Amino acid sequence: MDIPAAAQNAIKESLACEIIGFTLATTLYGITVLQGYFYFRQYWDDSIRLKSLVIVLLITDTLTTVFMAHAMYTYVVLDFGSPLKIDLITWSFSSENGFAVITAFIVQCYFGHRLWILGRKNILLVGLIFLLAFLNLAMGMACTIPTFTHHEWATLGTLKNRITLGLYSGASSLCDALIAAGLCYYLQTSRTGLRVTDTLIDKLMVYAIERGILTTTCQIMHMILTVALPGRAIFLPFAMLESKLYANALLATLNVRKSLSGKESIQLGGSQLRTVSLFPARNHDRAPNSTFVTRSAGAGTDSVSTSTVQFASQAFTATTPEDKILKDARAMNAAQTV
């Protein structure tokens, strides 16, 4: 049958956005799988709780990819010859969006929990983060559930749905920004003036900022395109990337620990100092021992406590009991040369 030129352009636009989004999302999914492999290969001694969290993330990210693939197969193969069906939302696409919302919620709660520990139970900051995370979950599900019964893409362009989507993306982006700002603040206040500790803190702050920029930018673009261009599929690439970025952000912060560990030498007061293992061996059954910087010259053995290093590392790990983390946090400003 003859299809109006405007309808043809809309179909081409929708398919192009879906293909671009699917290609980028599957690429990031490959990185997620690789990060998961590296994690279990290098950090098998992590707690069961943390390993279970990683497994859940890998499962939800796999499900979103499978649902994306099914939606693409439906549009391109099963509905081939029926171009007007591109205007219908498949059940798999709705399911993918639901699991993407859950993935973002899990990651935001994880980082919120880390800030709860690092900030000595800062109720105001962490409470706001969790509030935004739950708002993100609620608004995301409020957008997803109706698409199982109202299958037209035009449904997403209604005023009610645009407001809901705006709240969803806005709450998520603000939550990510607060997490990054909170991590940077607590890391910044833990500086000691020692090059070895300050360099490590700088690296951790960069990781926190990069993670926040990626997820926040994606959420903001999703919100802007959804609200400004209702009924169009321009937002799809960003929507498809969201869960992948969140999963990779958490896995990257867990996997970076090994690259920040090991031995390193620094200079302090003209004397050579030798650091003994910034990150002690991991064991989920016990807390790691304290880390010290020992002086290799002069009579006797002096030491410089580097509890700040451990404090900074806790911003990205959950392998140490909370009492040990809080003890290291309280000792961060007491790090000094003896």
C-alpha positions in Angstrom: 0.0 0.0 0.0 1.0 3.6 -0.5 2.5 5.3 2.6 2.6 9.1 2.8 6.0 10.7 2.7 5.7 12.0 6.2 4.9 8.5 7.5 7.9 7.1 5.6 10.2 9.7 7.1 8.9 8.9 10.6 9.5 5.1 10.0 13.0 5.7 8.8 13.8 8.0 11.7 12.5 5.4 14.2 14.4 2.5 12.7 17.6 4.6 12.5 17.4 5.6 16.1 16.7 2.0 17.2 19.6 0.6 15.2 22.0 3.3 16.4 20.9 2.8 20.0 21.1 -1.0 19.7 24.6 -0.9 18.2 26.0 1.3 20.9 24.2 -0.6 23.7 25.4 -4.0 22.6 29.0 -2.6 22.4 28.7 -1.4 26.0 27.2 -4.8 27.0 30.3 -6.5 25.7 32.4 -4.2 27.9 30.1 -5.1 30.8 30.7 -8.8 30.3 34.4 -8.2 30.1 34.4 -6.2 33.3 32.4 -8.9 35.0 35.0 -11.5 33.9 37.8 -9.3 35.2 36.0 -8.8 38.5 35.5 -12.5 39.3 39.0 -13.3 38.1 40.7 -10.7 40.3 38.4 -10.2 43.3 37.0 -13.6 44.1 37.8 -13.0 47.8 35.2 -10.2 47.9 32.2 -10.7 50.2 29.3 -12.8 49.0 27.1 -9.8 49.2 29.2 -7.8 46.8 29.6 -10.7 44.4 25.9 -11.2 44.5 25.4 -7.5 43.6 27.7 -7.9 40.6 25.8 -11.1 39.5 22.5 -9.3 39.7 23.8 -6.4 37.6 25.1 -8.8 35.0 21.8 -10.5 34.9 19.7 -7.3 34.5 22.1 -6.0 31.9 21.9 -9.2 30.0 18.1 -9.1 30.1 18.0 -5.6 28.8 20.2 -6.6 25.9 18.1 -9.7 25.1 14.9 -7.6 25.2 16.5 -5.0 22.9 17.4 -7.8 20.4 13.9 -9.2 20.5 12.4 -5.8 19.8 14.8 -5.2 16.9 14.0 -8.6 15.5 10.3 -7.9 15.7 10.5 -4.5 13.9 12.9 -5.6 11.2 12.0 -9.2 10.6 8.6 -10.2 12.0 6.9 -7.0 10.9 8.7 -6.7 7.6 6.2 -5.6 5.0 4.0 -4.0 7.7 5.8 -0.7 8.2 3.0 0.9 10.2 3.7 -1.6 13.0 6.8 0.4 13.7 4.5 2.7 15.6 3.7 0.0 18.1 5.7 -0.6 21.3 6.6 -4.3 21.7 6.4 -6.0 25.1 10.1 -6.7 24.9 10.9 -3.0 24.6 8.7 -2.2 27.6 10.4 -4.9 29.6 13.8 -3.6 28.6 12.9 -0.2 29.9 11.7 -1.7 33.2 15.0 -3.6 33.8 17.0 -0.5 32.9 15.2 1.5 35.6 16.0 -1.3 38.1 19.7 -1.3 37.1 20.0 2.4 37.6 18.2 2.1 41.0 20.6 -0.6 42.2 23.7 1.3 41.3 22.5 4.6 42.8 21.6 2.8 46.1 25.0 1.2 46.1 26.8 4.5 45.9 24.3 6.1 48.3 25.3 3.3 50.8 29.0 4.1 50.4 28.3 7.8 51.1 26.3 6.8 54.2 29.4 5.1 55.5 32.0 7.6 54.4 29.9 10.6 55.5 29.5 9.2 59.0 25.8 8.7 58.4 25.1 12.1 56.8 21.3 11.9 56.9 20.7 15.0 54.8 22.9 14.1 51.8 22.3 10.4 51.8 18.6 10.8 52.5 18.2 13.1 49.5 20.2 10.6 47.3 17.9 7.7 48.3 14.8 9.8 47.9 15.9 10.7 44.4 16.7 7.1 43.7 13.3 5.9 44.8 11.6 8.7 42.9 13.6 7.6 39.8 12.4 4.0 40.3 8.8 5.1 40.8 8.7 7.5 37.9 10.5 5.0 35.7 8.0 2.3 36.4 5.1 4.7 36.0 6.4 5.3 32.5 7.0 1.6 31.8 3.9 -0.1 33.1 1.3 1.7 30.9 3.2 0.7 27.7 2.2 -2.9 28.2 -1.4 -2.0 27.6 -1.1 1.2 25.4 1.2 0.1 22.6 1.3 3.2 20.5 4.5 5.3 20.5 2.2 8.4 20.6 1.4 7.5 24.2 4.9 8.6 25.2 4.2 12.0 23.7 1.2 12.9 26.0 1.6 15.7 28.5 1.2 13.4 31.4 3.9 11.0 30.2 6.3 13.8 29.3 6.0 15.1 32.9 6.6 11.7 34.3 9.6 11.1 32.0 10.9 14.5 32.9 10.7 13.7 36.6 12.3 10.3 36.0 15.3 11.6 34.1 15.6 14.7 36.2 15.6 12.8 39.5 18.2 10.3 38.2 20.6 13.0 36.8 20.4 15.0 40.0 21.0 11.8 42.1 24.1 11.0 40.0 25.4 14.6 40.4 24.9 14.5 44.2 26.7 11.1 44.4 29.7 12.4 42.4 29.8 15.7 44.5 29.5 13.8 47.8 32.3 11.4 46.9 34.6 14.3 45.8 33.8 16.3 49.0 34.7 13.5 51.4 37.8 12.5 49.4 38.9 16.1 49.3 38.6 16.5 53.1 40.8 13.4 53.6 43.9 14.9 52.1 47.1 14.7 54.3 49.7 16.5 52.2 51.5 13.3 51.4 52.0 12.8 47.7 51.2 9.1 47.7 47.8 9.7 49.4 46.9 12.8 47.6 47.7 11.2 44.2 45.4 8.3 45.0 42.7 10.7 46.1 43.0 12.6 42.9 42.6 9.4 40.9 39.5 8.4 42.9 38.0 11.9 42.4 38.5 11.7 38.7 36.7 8.3 38.6 33.8 9.7 40.6 33.5 12.7 38.3 33.8 10.7 35.1 31.1 8.3 36.3 28.8 11.1 37.2 29.3 13.0 33.9 28.5 10.0 31.8 25.3 8.9 33.5 24.1 12.5 34.1 24.6 13.6 30.5 22.8 10.6 29.2 19.8 11.2 31.5 19.7 14.9 30.7 19.7 14.2 26.9 17.0 11.6 27.4 14.9 14.1 29.3 15.4 17.0 26.9 14.7 15.0 23.8 11.6 13.3 25.3 10.1 16.6 26.5 11.1 18.8 23.5 10.3 16.2 20.7 7.2 14.3 21.9 6.1 11.3 19.9 9.5 11.0 18.2 12.2 8.3 18.7 15.2 10.6 18.9 15.6 9.8 22.6 15.9 6.1 22.0 19.7 5.8 21.7 20.1 7.5 25.1 17.4 5.4 26.7 19.1 2.2 25.5 22.5 3.3 26.8 21.4 4.2 30.4 21.5 0.8 32.0 24.8 -0.1 30.3 26.5 3.1 31.6 25.3 2.4 35.2 26.4 -1.2 35.1 29.8 -0.3 33.7 30.2 2.6 36.2 29.9 0.3 39.2 32.0 -2.5 37.7 34.7 0.0 36.8 34.9 1.4 40.3 35.3 -2.2 41.7 37.9 -3.3 39.1 40.0 -0.2 39.5 41.2 -1.3 43.0 44.0 -3.5 41.7 45.5 -0.7 39.6 45.6 1.5 42.7 47.3 -1.2 44.9 50.9 -2.2 45.3 54.0 -0.6 46.6 55.2 2.9 45.9 58.0 5.2 47.0 57.7 8.9 48.0 59.9 11.7 49.3 59.2 13.4 52.6 61.5 15.9 54.4 64.5 14.8 52.3 64.2 11.1 53.4 63.2 8.2 51.3 60.0 6.6 52.3 58.7 3.2 51.3 55.0 2.4 51.3 54.1 -1.1 52.2 51.0 -2.2 50.3 48.4 0.6 50.0 45.7 -2.0 49.7 46.3 -5.1 51.8 45.2 -8.5 50.7 41.4 -8.9 50.5 39.5 -11.3 52.6 35.8 -11.1 53.3 36.2 -12.8 56.6 38.4 -10.1 58.2 39.2 -6.5 57.9 42.5 -5.6 56.3 45.5 -4.5 58.4 46.5 -0.9 58.8 48.8 0.5 56.1 52.0 2.3 57.0 54.8 4.2 55.3 58.1 3.3 56.8 61.3 5.4 56.8 64.3 3.5 55.3 67.0 5.9 56.6 68.0 6.8 60.1 68.1 5.0 63.4 65.2 2.9 64.2 62.0 2.8 62.2 59.6 5.7 61.9 56.2 5.4 60.4 53.6 7.6 58.7 50.0 6.4 59.1 48.2 6.4 55.7 44.7 5.6 57.0 43.5 8.3 54.6 44.5 5.9 51.7 42.3 3.2 53.2 39.5 5.8 53.8 39.7 6.9 50.1 39.6 3.3 48.9 36.4 2.6 50.8 34.6 5.1 48.6 34.7 2.5 45.9 34.6 -0.8 47.7 32.3 -2.7 50.1 34.7 -5.5 51.1 35.5 -4.2 54.6 33.3 -4.3 57.7 31.6 -0.9 58.5 33.3 -0.6 61.8 36.7 -0.7 60.2 35.7 1.8 57.6 34.4 4.3 60.2 37.6 3.8 62.2 39.7 4.6 59.2 37.5 7.6 58.4 37.8 9.1 61.9 41.6 8.6 61.7 42.0 10.3 58.3 42.9 13.8 59.7 45.3 12.3 62.2 47.7 11.0 59.5 51.0 12.6 60.2 54.7 11.9 60.4 55.9 10.5 63.7 
